[in-house]
Amino acid sequence: MAVTAFIFPGQGSQSVGMGRDLAAAFAPARAVFEEIDETLKQKLQKLMFEGPAEDLTLTENAQPALFAVSLAVLRVLEAEAGLVVAHKAALVAGHSLGEYSALAAAGAFSIADAAKLLKLRGQAMQRAVAPGVGAMAALLGVEMPVAIEICAEAEQGPEGRQIVGVANDNGGGQVVISGHKEAVERAIDIAKARGVKRAMILPVSAPFHCALMEPAAAEMAEALAQTPPKATLLPIIANVTAAKASEPAQLTELLIQQVTGTVRWRESIIAMTDMGVTNFVELGAGKVLAGLVKRIAPDATVTSCGTPADIETLVKTL
């Protein structure tokens, strides 16, 4: 019998119109969107459905919006197919902000608490670094050890040492780096000189998952002390360790570390396949994670579920 893991997307999966068909088709999805609007005192679903794209892409909006779509899909599956996450899946995991979606799916956070934490997380990340100081870049066709070497070489600049490190190890030769803008630009030049297939600056508003995010990690530590997670109903594979976690104190510490730490997605997928997972189901907007999983674990079955048509197909297999 197939062993299933539910996985939840992160920033970069957002697009104008996401969730609109879900809201039109399913009352449980509408209820999720309305609850989050009310919790955040914001017309987030209007922004999701209609844009503009530049406002949806803002970190403080993209994070709760992507969470909203993932939890809307989950609530529809619970209502339409009687899905019980703890019975159907062996593990959950989420990419960056998707870790909050995974934790909510596993019973550690309510929808309202996770939405508030993600709104704050987005604002804290934005506040942590002044515009123009930091940057992120994608290196394509490079494996983790080489990316680490490139970052180590790029840290030293004419003005002294700057921060640059691996933000996401996405697998399939895709590594994202993050840090001071000048250091990231040096890393791109070094990568090109080493023959890396592609190296390019990403259109993001802050340098996520690096030491420059320390002020945001401190804010999240305070917020999580006020709104701690409960124990999960099934284990989550954590971004920063690529290992199982389920206890509240451990989950809190991992969420704080995650703000500055590397998202070890490649290792997380490998860990899950080593634990026997053969079937990955991505719940939420887009199909980014499905593409990554296919490159990391080509023998696994991978499904994305984010639209009414996707739900109709998935319900038949649950």
Secondary structure as the mmCIF struct_conf table of DSSP 4:
data_model
#
loop_
_struct_conf.conf_type_id
_struct_conf.id
_struct_conf.beg_label_comp_id
_struct_conf.beg_label_asym_id
_struct_conf.beg_label_seq_id
_struct_conf.end_label_comp_id
_struct_conf.end_label_asym_id
_struct_conf.end_label_seq_id
STRN STRN1 THR A 4 PHE A 8
TURN_TY1_P TURN_TY1_P1 GLN A 11 GLY A 12
TURN_TY1_P TURN_TY1_P2 VAL A 16 GLY A 19
HELX_RH_AL_P HELX_RH_AL_P1 ARG A 20 ALA A 25
HELX_RH_AL_P HELX_RH_AL_P2 ALA A 27 LEU A 40
TURN_TY1_P TURN_TY1_P3 LYS A 41 LYS A 41
BEND BEND1 GLN A 42 GLN A 42
HELX_RH_AL_P HELX_RH_AL_P3 LEU A 44 GLU A 50
HELX_RH_AL_P HELX_RH_AL_P4 ALA A 53 THR A 57
BEND BEND2 LEU A 58 LEU A 58
HELX_RH_AL_P HELX_RH_AL_P5 THR A 59 ALA A 81
HELX_RH_AL_P HELX_RH_AL_P6 VAL A 85 LYS A 88
BEND BEND3 ALA A 90 ALA A 90
STRN STRN2 LEU A 91 GLY A 94
BEND BEND4 HIS A 95 HIS A 95
TURN_TY1_P TURN_TY1_P4 SER A 96 LEU A 97
HELX_RH_AL_P HELX_RH_AL_P7 GLY A 98 ALA A 105
TURN_TY1_P TURN_TY1_P5 ALA A 106 GLY A 107
BEND BEND5 ALA A 108 PHE A 109
HELX_RH_AL_P HELX_RH_AL_P8 ILE A 111 ALA A 128
BEND BEND6 VAL A 129 VAL A 129
TURN_TY1_P TURN_TY1_P6 PRO A 131 VAL A 133
STRN STRN3 GLY A 134 LEU A 140
BEND BEND7 GLY A 141 GLY A 141
HELX_RH_AL_P HELX_RH_AL_P9 MET A 144 ALA A 154
TURN_TY1_P TURN_TY1_P7 GLU A 155 GLU A 155
STRN STRN4 GLN A 156 GLY A 157
TURN_TY1_P TURN_TY1_P8 PRO A 158 GLU A 159
STRN STRN5 GLY A 160 ARG A 161
STRN STRN6 VAL A 164 GLY A 171
TURN_TY1_P TURN_TY1_P9 GLY A 172 GLY A 173
STRN STRN7 GLN A 174 HIS A 180
HELX_RH_AL_P HELX_RH_AL_P10 LYS A 181 ALA A 193
TURN_TY1_P TURN_TY1_P10 ARG A 194 GLY A 195
BEND BEND8 LYS A 197 LYS A 197
STRN STRN8 ARG A 198 ILE A 201
BEND BEND9 SER A 205 ALA A 206
BEND BEND10 HIS A 209 CYS A 210
HELX_RH_3T_P HELX_RH_3T_P1 ALA A 211 MET A 213
HELX_RH_AL_P HELX_RH_AL_P11 GLU A 214 GLN A 226
BEND BEND11 THR A 227 THR A 227
HELX_LH_PP_P HELX_LH_PP_P1 PRO A 228 THR A 232
BEND BEND12 LEU A 233 LEU A 234
STRN STRN9 ILE A 236 ILE A 237
TURN_TY1_P TURN_TY1_P11 ASN A 239 THR A 241
BEND BEND13 ALA A 242 ALA A 243
STRN STRN10 LYS A 244 ALA A 245
BEND BEND14 GLU A 247 GLU A 247
HELX_RH_AL_P HELX_RH_AL_P12 PRO A 248 THR A 260
BEND BEND15 GLY A 261 GLY A 261
STRN STRN11 VAL A 263 VAL A 263
HELX_RH_AL_P HELX_RH_AL_P13 TRP A 265 ASP A 274
TURN_TY1_P TURN_TY1_P12 MET A 275 GLY A 276
STRN STRN12 ASN A 279 LEU A 283
BEND BEND16 GLY A 284 LYS A 287
HELX_RH_AL_P HELX_RH_AL_P14 VAL A 288 ILE A 296
TURN_TY1_P TURN_TY1_P13 PRO A 298 ASP A 299
BEND BEND17 ALA A 300 ALA A 300
STRN STRN13 THR A 301 CYS A 305
BEND BEND18 THR A 307 THR A 307
HELX_RH_AL_P HELX_RH_AL_P15 PRO A 308 VAL A 315
TURN_TY1_P TURN_TY1_P14 LYS A 316 THR A 317
#
